[in-house]
Amino acid sequence: KVWPMPMEKEYNEMIKSKIADLSNVGGRYAGATTAALFLQHFVDEKKPFAHIDMAGPVWSTKTGATGWGAKLITEWVCQQGT
């Protein structure tokens, strides 16, 4: 499933850095949201972008790599040609 991220501006506080322009680690909470906000700083405002948060489901301690997200990305790429 795919859905829009909640791009709440107050979460920008979580990616501030004392030594860099931005921190790419937002903390323990709102990880997917802070990751999307981080990426937003590098994309033109008029350009849509996607953040695919696959860090958790991409790996299983029992079976190894799950392939999670591969089908989603493949289907999206194929749709771009139509």
Contacts in CASP RR format, 6 or more apart in sequence:
PFRMAT RR
TARGET T0000
AUTHOR 0000-0000-0000
METHOD contacts of the structure
MODEL  1
KVWPMPMEKEYNEMIKSKIADLSNVGGRYAGATTAALFLQHFVDEKKPFA
HIDMAGPVWSTKTGATGWGAKLITEWVCQQGT
2 72 0 8 1.000
5 32 0 8 1.000
5 33 0 8 1.000
5 36 0 8 1.000
5 51 0 8 1.000
6 33 0 8 1.000
7 33 0 8 1.000
7 36 0 8 1.000
7 37 0 8 1.000
7 40 0 8 1.000
8 33 0 8 1.000
11 30 0 8 1.000
11 33 0 8 1.000
11 34 0 8 1.000
11 37 0 8 1.000
12 37 0 8 1.000
14 26 0 8 1.000
14 27 0 8 1.000
14 29 0 8 1.000
14 30 0 8 1.000
14 34 0 8 1.000
15 22 0 8 1.000
15 23 0 8 1.000
15 24 0 8 1.000
15 25 0 8 1.000
15 26 0 8 1.000
15 34 0 8 1.000
15 37 0 8 1.000
15 38 0 8 1.000
16 22 0 8 1.000
16 23 0 8 1.000
17 23 0 8 1.000
21 41 0 8 1.000
22 38 0 8 1.000
22 41 0 8 1.000
23 38 0 8 1.000
24 35 0 8 1.000
24 38 0 8 1.000
25 34 0 8 1.000
26 34 0 8 1.000
26 35 0 8 1.000
26 38 0 8 1.000
27 34 0 8 1.000
31 53 0 8 1.000
32 51 0 8 1.000
32 53 0 8 1.000
35 51 0 8 1.000
35 53 0 8 1.000
36 51 0 8 1.000
39 49 0 8 1.000
39 51 0 8 1.000
40 49 0 8 1.000
43 49 0 8 1.000
52 69 0 8 1.000
52 72 0 8 1.000
52 73 0 8 1.000
54 68 0 8 1.000
54 69 0 8 1.000
57 66 0 8 1.000
57 68 0 8 1.000
57 69 0 8 1.000
58 65 0 8 1.000
58 66 0 8 1.000
58 67 0 8 1.000
58 68 0 8 1.000
58 69 0 8 1.000
59 65 0 8 1.000
59 66 0 8 1.000
60 66 0 8 1.000
END
